Amino acid sequence: MITYNGAKTLRNTLDYIDDLLNSNNKFYCCISDDASTDDTSKILKDFKIKNPSQVSLYIQKKNIGILENYKFVLDKSETEYFSWLSQDDFHEINWFKTLIDELENKKSSNCAIGDIKAISLTSRSNIKLSDYDLNPAPWLFKRWPNDLHRLLFFLTPGPLGKANFLYSLFRLRYLKRKLIMTFDMLTGNGYSDYAFDSLLSYYIIPGSNIIFNSSVKMFKYMNISTTGNFISQRPEFKSKSFILTKIKIIKQEVLLKRHLMFTPNHLKIFLITLSPLSVAINVIYLCYKKLFFTISNFLK
């Protein structure tokens, strides 16, 4: 788990981790705090005292950025299976057991994921499910040739959840093999943290033979009202940030194009050629959603 200034919501996640560790003494949690300036480090130190043998805690002396922090906990991990967790997310208690069983039964797969739900909450006992599904687009779960899989991922609009593949359960050896050079390449070239989750997922997913099990849920906290339509409250659909969102999409595709270093040359040229189309698909999708919710609100 990586943390930064998460004191307001962190305790919910730590309560979940505590239950998880108590349920199985083979589970292990590695936490890296990115030099938080609030009470996050204090909360984490208390949690470490409570779980001395199953928790490793690292407090960074200076802010290293989210990408470096993700790499840090991956490098420190030595378990058979691995999953990243954000400081304000948690799963159903049987999430990992179910997905581990899936991977044990299907040795050709390197990645398993469950149903991802957006929530608003004040505590784990007071979860408000949204009407918005955070699962990646269904065509990305299918087994495609690697180049075609990358192409489909590249063209899929960002709001269709493709970045959430990063919160799957992975075979650790597979993940390290996929990402060790990618992390070094990105951090060595001064890559900004923007859209890092989409970029890492782009490298991870092809060849992973993803397993999807809808019987277990992951809950991602969203700082929104529990009333009204959830999607219309997302930042990318608010009028004030709508133009800014389209600019960010263009920036994301430009950054992605810059860092396709390990993509085969024939596919790299193809993707660079399709970058304008990818931007257009993203913008058209956002415009469609914006128009849909504008009309819906008018009819109400």
C-alpha positions in Angstrom: 0.0 0.0 0.0 1.2 3.5 -0.8 0.1 6.5 1.2 0.3 10.3 1.1 -1.7 12.7 3.3 -4.4 10.2 3.7 -5.3 10.6 7.4 -9.0 11.4 6.7 -9.8 8.0 5.1 -6.8 5.8 5.9 -8.3 4.2 9.1 -11.0 2.5 7.1 -8.4 0.9 4.9 -6.2 -0.1 7.8 -9.2 -1.6 9.6 -9.7 -3.8 6.5 -6.0 -4.8 6.4 -6.1 -5.6 10.0 -9.0 -8.0 9.5 -7.3 -9.5 6.5 -4.0 -10.1 8.3 -5.9 -11.7 11.2 -7.7 -14.0 8.8 -4.5 -15.5 7.4 -1.0 -15.4 8.9 0.5 -15.8 5.4 -0.7 -12.4 4.3 1.8 -9.6 4.4 1.5 -5.9 4.0 4.2 -3.5 2.8 3.4 0.2 3.3 5.4 3.2 2.0 4.4 6.7 3.0 5.5 9.4 0.7 6.6 12.0 3.3 3.1 12.9 4.3 2.6 16.3 6.1 -0.5 15.3 8.0 -1.1 12.6 10.6 -0.7 9.7 8.1 2.8 8.6 9.4 1.6 8.6 13.0 -1.4 6.5 12.1 0.8 4.0 10.2 3.3 3.7 13.0 0.5 2.8 15.5 -0.7 0.2 13.0 2.8 -1.2 12.6 3.0 -1.6 16.4 -0.3 -3.5 16.3 0.9 -5.8 13.6 4.7 -6.1 14.0 5.3 -9.4 12.1 3.0 -9.0 9.1 3.5 -5.3 8.3 6.6 -3.6 6.9 6.5 0.2 7.1 8.7 2.7 5.3 8.4 6.4 5.8 10.1 8.3 3.0 12.4 11.2 4.1 11.3 13.2 1.1 8.5 13.1 -1.4 9.5 10.6 -4.2 6.3 10.8 -6.2 3.5 8.2 -6.8 5.3 6.3 -9.5 8.5 5.8 -7.5 6.4 4.9 -4.5 4.5 2.2 -6.5 7.9 0.9 -7.6 9.3 1.0 -4.0 6.7 -1.4 -2.5 7.0 -3.7 -5.5 10.7 -3.9 -5.1 10.4 -4.6 -1.4 7.9 -7.4 -1.8 8.9 -11.1 -2.0 5.6 -13.0 -1.8 4.2 -15.3 -4.5 1.3 -13.0 -5.2 1.1 -9.2 -5.1 -1.4 -6.4 -5.3 -1.2 -2.7 -5.0 -3.8 -0.9 -2.8 -4.5 2.8 -2.5 -4.9 4.4 0.9 -8.6 4.8 0.7 -9.7 1.5 -1.0 -10.5 -1.9 0.4 -12.0 -5.3 -0.7 -14.4 -7.8 0.6 -12.6 -10.0 3.0 -12.6 -13.0 0.7 -11.2 -11.0 -2.3 -7.6 -12.3 -2.1 -8.5 -15.9 -1.2 -10.9 -16.1 -4.2 -8.5 -14.7 -6.6 -5.6 -16.8 -5.4 -7.7 -19.9 -5.8 -8.4 -18.7 -9.4 -4.7 -18.3 -10.2 -3.9 -21.6 -8.5 -6.4 -23.4 -10.7 -5.3 -21.6 -13.9 -1.5 -21.7 -14.1 -1.5 -20.0 -17.5 -3.0 -16.8 -16.0 -0.8 -14.2 -14.3 -3.5 -11.7 -13.3 -6.9 -11.9 -11.6 -9.4 -9.2 -10.7 -12.9 -8.9 -9.2 -15.8 -6.5 -9.4 -14.7 -2.9 -8.7 -17.3 -0.5 -7.3 -17.2 3.2 -6.6 -18.4 4.1 -3.1 -18.9 7.0 -0.7 -18.6 6.2 2.9 -18.0 7.4 6.4 -16.9 3.9 7.7 -16.7 0.4 6.4 -20.0 -0.4 8.0 -21.7 2.5 6.2 -20.9 1.9 2.5 -22.9 3.8 -0.1 -22.6 2.0 -3.5 -22.7 4.3 -6.5 -24.4 3.7 -9.8 -21.1 3.8 -11.6 -19.1 0.6 -12.5 -15.3 1.0 -12.4 -14.6 -2.3 -14.1 -12.4 -2.1 -17.2 -14.1 -2.3 -20.6 -15.2 -6.0 -21.2 -13.2 -6.4 -24.4 -10.0 -5.8 -22.5 -10.5 -9.0 -20.5 -10.5 -11.2 -23.6 -7.4 -13.1 -24.7 -5.9 -11.3 -27.8 -2.6 -11.4 -29.5 -0.3 -9.1 -27.6 -0.1 -6.4 -30.2 -3.8 -6.3 -30.8 -4.4 -6.2 -27.0 -2.1 -3.2 -26.7 -3.9 -1.5 -29.6 -7.3 -2.1 -28.0 -6.0 -0.8 -24.7 -4.6 2.3 -26.4 -7.8 3.1 -28.1 -10.1 2.5 -25.2 -11.4 5.7 -23.5 -9.8 6.4 -20.1 -13.1 6.7 -18.3 -13.9 3.1 -19.2 -11.8 1.9 -16.2 -8.7 0.6 -18.1 -6.4 2.0 -15.4 -8.0 -0.2 -12.7 -6.2 -3.2 -14.0 -3.4 -2.0 -11.8 -5.3 -3.1 -8.7 -5.5 -6.8 -9.8 -3.9 -9.6 -8.0 -0.7 -10.6 -9.9 1.9 -13.3 -9.8 4.8 -11.3 -8.4 7.5 -12.8 -10.6 5.4 -12.0 -13.7 4.8 -8.4 -12.6 8.5 -7.7 -11.8 9.5 -9.2 -15.1 7.1 -7.0 -16.9 7.8 -3.8 -15.1 11.4 -3.7 -14.0 12.6 -2.1 -17.2 9.5 0.0 -17.6 9.9 1.6 -14.2 13.5 2.4 -14.8 12.7 3.8 -18.2 9.9 6.0 -16.9 11.7 7.3 -13.8 15.0 7.8 -15.7 13.3 10.0 -18.3 11.5 12.2 -15.8 8.0 10.9 -16.5 5.4 12.8 -14.6 2.9 10.9 -12.4 0.0 11.8 -14.6 -1.9 8.8 -15.9 0.8 6.5 -14.6 -1.8 3.8 -13.8 -2.9 3.6 -17.5 0.6 3.5 -18.7 1.7 0.7 -16.3 -1.5 -1.3 -17.2 -0.6 -0.9 -20.9 2.6 -2.8 -20.3 1.2 -5.4 -17.8 -2.0 -6.6 -19.4 -1.0 -8.1 -22.8 0.0 -11.7 -22.2 -1.3 -11.8 -18.6 -4.4 -13.9 -19.5 -6.7 -12.0 -17.1 -9.2 -13.8 -14.9 -12.3 -11.9 -14.0 -14.4 -13.1 -11.0 -17.5 -10.9 -10.3 -18.3 -12.7 -7.1 -15.8 -10.6 -5.1 -15.8 -6.8 -4.8 -13.3 -4.0 -4.4 -14.5 -0.7 -3.2 -12.8 2.5 -4.4 -13.6 5.6 -2.4 -14.8 8.7 -4.3 -15.1 12.0 -2.6 -18.5 12.9 -3.8 -22.1 13.4 -2.6 -24.2 10.2 -2.2 -27.1 11.9 -3.8 -27.8 12.4 -7.5 -26.2 10.7 -10.4 -22.6 9.6 -9.6 -21.2 10.0 -13.1 -22.4 13.5 -13.4 -20.4 14.4 -10.3 -17.1 13.1 -11.6 -14.6 15.8 -12.4 -14.3 15.0 -16.1 -18.1 15.7 -16.6 -18.3 19.0 -14.7 -18.6 22.0 -17.0 -15.8 24.0 -15.3 -13.2 21.2 -15.9 -14.6 19.8 -19.2 -12.2 21.6 -21.5 -9.3 21.0 -19.0 -10.1 17.3 -19.1 -9.9 17.2 -22.9 -6.5 18.9 -22.6 -5.4 16.3 -20.1 -6.4 13.5 -22.4 -4.3 15.0 -25.2 -1.4 15.2 -22.7 -1.9 11.6 -21.6 -1.8 10.3 -25.2 1.3 12.4 -26.0 3.1 11.1 -22.8 2.0 7.5 -23.7 3.4 8.0 -27.3 6.7 9.2 -25.9 7.2 6.2 -23.7 6.3 3.3 -25.9 9.9 2.3 -25.7 9.3 -1.4 -25.4 6.6 -1.7 -28.0 7.7 -3.5 -31.2 8.6 -1.0 -33.8 5.9 -1.9 -36.2 3.2 -1.4 -33.5 4.9 1.8 -32.2 4.6 3.4 -35.6 1.0 2.3 -35.8 0.1 3.6 -32.4 1.8 7.0 -33.0 -0.2 7.2 -36.3 -3.4 6.4 -34.3 -2.7 8.9 -31.5 -5.0 11.5 -33.0 -7.8 8.9 -33.3 -7.3 7.8 -29.7 -7.6 11.4 -28.5 -10.7 11.8 -30.7 -12.3 8.6 -29.2 -11.7 9.9 -25.7 -13.0 13.4 -26.4 -16.1 12.0 -28.3 -16.8 9.7 -25.4 -16.7 12.6 -22.9 -18.8 14.8 -25.1 -21.4 12.0 -25.4 -21.5 11.6 -21.6 -21.7 15.3 -21.1 -24.6 15.7 -23.5 -26.4 12.6 -22.0 -26.3 14.0 -18.5 -27.2 17.5 -19.6 -30.3 16.2 -21.4 -31.1 13.9 -18.4 -30.9 16.8 -15.9 -33.1 19.0 -18.2 -35.8 16.3 -18.5 -35.8 16.0 -14.7 
